[in-house]
């Protein structure tokens, strides 16, 4: 029951941050949240907004983690993975299933999340290229991910420089 309370709080906090940056929460997977940027509303700066949201979600997770540590003695840490590319997005099913995205690019985002160290945000090379003018990234690293024989390039996100924001500040 307590775990459900913690996850509900985390998902609610994450959803607020995602929506603040123009994203749509596209699903909950039991221990994860998927967010979509640039659909259903096209956003030229979708990758930057996703980076800002990822950092914001990590900040919220750290605040919640402090509360959970004090109350429950549990070390709560979150991983975030970002990828950019074409997906199939829209309403799936009827009822409360809601808006989501599916496709190979979603899988790559999940794989970036799986190789991110706890407390970090990992970007695919595609997303890193889209935000290279304003993101603060660590040196590229080669990571082994499920479904590939060869390691792929990934980048850890450290921050975003608002001075380089291409379309003005986000809402």
C-alpha positions as semicolon CSV with decimal commas, in nm:
position;residue;x (nm);y (nm);z (nm)
1;X;0,000;0,000;0,000
2;X;0,281;0,241;0,087
3;X;0,456;0,167;-0,243
4;X;0,135;0,258;-0,429
5;X;0,118;0,587;-0,237
6;X;0,478;0,669;-0,325
7;X;0,430;0,583;-0,693
8;X;0,106;0,783;-0,710
9;X;0,285;1,085;-0,566
10;X;0,578;1,043;-0,805
11;X;0,354;1,002;-1,112
12;X;0,148;1,307;-1,015
13;X;0,459;1,519;-0,966
14;X;0,606;1,396;-1,295
15;X;0,283;1,470;-1,482
16;X;0,281;1,830;-1,357
17;X;0,639;1,882;-1,476
18;X;0,576;1,718;-1,815
19;X;0,268;1,932;-1,873
20;X;0,454;2,249;-1,765
21;X;0,689;2,196;-2,062
22;X;0,415;2,112;-2,313
23;X;0,441;1,734;-2,298
24;X;0,170;1,472;-2,271
25;X;0,186;1,183;-2,027
26;X;0,142;0,885;-2,253
27;X;0,127;0,598;-2,009
28;X;0,223;0,440;-1,680
29;X;0,397;0,102;-1,683
30;X;0,386;0,002;-1,317
31;X;0,721;0,157;-1,229
32;X;0,761;0,404;-1,513
33;X;0,600;0,695;-1,690
34;X;0,615;0,766;-2,062
35;X;0,583;1,123;-2,183
36;X;0,554;1,251;-2,540
37;X;0,672;1,592;-2,662
38;X;0,578;1,730;-3,002
39;X;0,254;1,533;-3,028
40;X;-0,040;1,583;-3,035
41;X;0,074;1,946;-3,066
42;X;0,383;1,998;-3,282
43;X;0,664;2,177;-3,097
44;X;0,979;2,279;-3,284
45;X;1,172;2,268;-2,958
46;X;1,025;1,938;-2,838
47;X;1,363;1,782;-2,757
48;X;1,471;2,078;-2,543
49;X;1,137;2,075;-2,362
50;X;1,181;1,702;-2,298
51;X;1,526;1,770;-2,150
52;X;1,390;2,042;-1,923
53;X;1,106;1,814;-1,815
54;X;1,348;1,525;-1,749
55;X;1,560;1,747;-1,526
56;X;1,245;1,876;-1,353
57;X;1,120;1,523;-1,294
58;X;1,457;1,433;-1,143
59;X;1,432;1,736;-0,911
60;X;1,083;1,629;-0,801
61;X;1,203;1,271;-0,752
62;X;1,486;1,396;-0,529
63;X;1,241;1,598;-0,318
64;X;1,013;1,296;-0,284
65;X;1,313;1,072;-0,212
66;X;1,407;1,287;0,087
67;X;1,055;1,247;0,227
68;X;1,056;0,871;0,160
69;X;1,400;0,833;0,321
70;X;1,284;1,018;0,634
71;X;0,957;0,828;0,665
72;X;1,040;0,484;0,529
73;X;1,419;0,454;0,528
74;X;1,412;0,370;0,157
75;X;1,654;0,513;-0,102
76;X;1,431;0,618;-0,393
77;X;1,612;0,707;-0,717
78;X;1,484;0,749;-1,069
79;X;1,629;0,697;-1,418
80;X;1,517;0,890;-1,726
81;X;1,582;0,807;-2,091
82;X;1,514;1,031;-2,391
83;X;1,504;0,955;-2,762
84;X;1,373;1,147;-3,060
85;X;1,222;1,026;-3,384
86;X;0,903;0,937;-3,561
87;X;0,640;0,744;-3,368
88;X;0,281;0,643;-3,411
89;X;0,092;0,860;-3,165
90;X;-0,271;0,895;-3,074
91;X;-0,559;0,757;-2,872
92;X;-0,527;0,381;-2,825
93;X;-0,842;0,188;-2,743
94;X;-1,145;0,327;-2,571
95;X;-1,210;0,448;-2,221
96;X;-0,920;0,551;-2,000
97;X;-0,634;0,419;-2,216
98;X;-0,562;0,771;-2,343
99;X;-0,299;0,922;-2,566
100;X;0,027;0,734;-2,621
101;X;0,308;0,669;-2,866
102;X;0,434;0,339;-3,002
103;X;0,717;0,235;-3,228
104;X;1,088;0,171;-3,247
105;X;1,177;0,518;-3,116
106;X;0,977;0,456;-2,798
107;X;1,176;0,137;-2,747
108;X;1,502;0,330;-2,782
109;X;1,388;0,577;-2,515
110;X;1,318;0,282;-2,285
111;X;1,664;0,145;-2,356
112;X;1,824;0,482;-2,277
113;X;1,636;0,477;-1,947
114;X;1,760;0,124;-1,875
115;X;2,128;0,225;-1,910
116;X;2,097;0,558;-1,725
117;X;2,257;0,553;-1,382
118;X;2,007;0,608;-1,102
119;X;1,945;0,980;-1,063
120;X;2,056;1,061;-1,420
121;X;1,904;1,141;-1,758
122;X;2,044;0,956;-2,061
123;X;1,997;1,086;-2,416
124;X;2,025;0,897;-2,741
125;X;2,255;1,041;-3,008
126;X;1,946;1,160;-3,197
127;X;1,817;1,367;-2,906
128;X;2,167;1,491;-2,820
129;X;2,204;1,622;-3,175
130;X;1,874;1,812;-3,150
131;X;1,974;1,985;-2,826
132;X;2,349;2,026;-2,874
133;X;2,319;2,406;-2,905
134;X;2,175;2,448;-2,556
135;X;2,218;2,125;-2,357
136;X;2,505;2,065;-2,120
137;X;2,609;1,706;-2,189
138;X;2,884;1,483;-2,057
139;X;3,122;1,326;-2,303
140;X;2,958;1,057;-2,520
141;X;2,973;0,705;-2,388
142;X;2,923;0,370;-2,553
143;X;2,645;0,166;-2,392
144;X;2,520;-0,183;-2,456
145;X;2,146;-0,199;-2,502
146;X;1,899;-0,479;-2,554
147;X;1,837;-0,568;-2,917
148;X;2,171;-0,456;-3,063
149;X;2,496;-0,643;-3,116
150;X;2,712;-0,331;-3,096
151;X;2,720;-0,062;-2,829
152;X;2,548;0,268;-2,915
153;X;2,641;0,626;-2,831
154;X;2,460;0,789;-2,539
155;X;2,498;1,117;-2,350
156;X;2,424;1,210;-1,989
157;X;2,230;1,534;-1,955
158;X;2,370;1,778;-1,699
159;X;2,162;2,088;-1,771
160;X;2,017;2,326;-2,028
161;X;2,151;2,673;-2,102
162;X;1,851;2,905;-2,131
163;X;2,064;3,171;-2,305
164;X;2,081;2,944;-2,609
165;X;1,708;2,863;-2,618
166;X;1,613;2,887;-2,989
167;X;1,251;3,000;-2,968
168;X;1,228;3,203;-2,649
169;X;1,172;3,072;-2,300
170;X;0,923;2,790;-2,244
171;X;0,599;2,859;-2,060
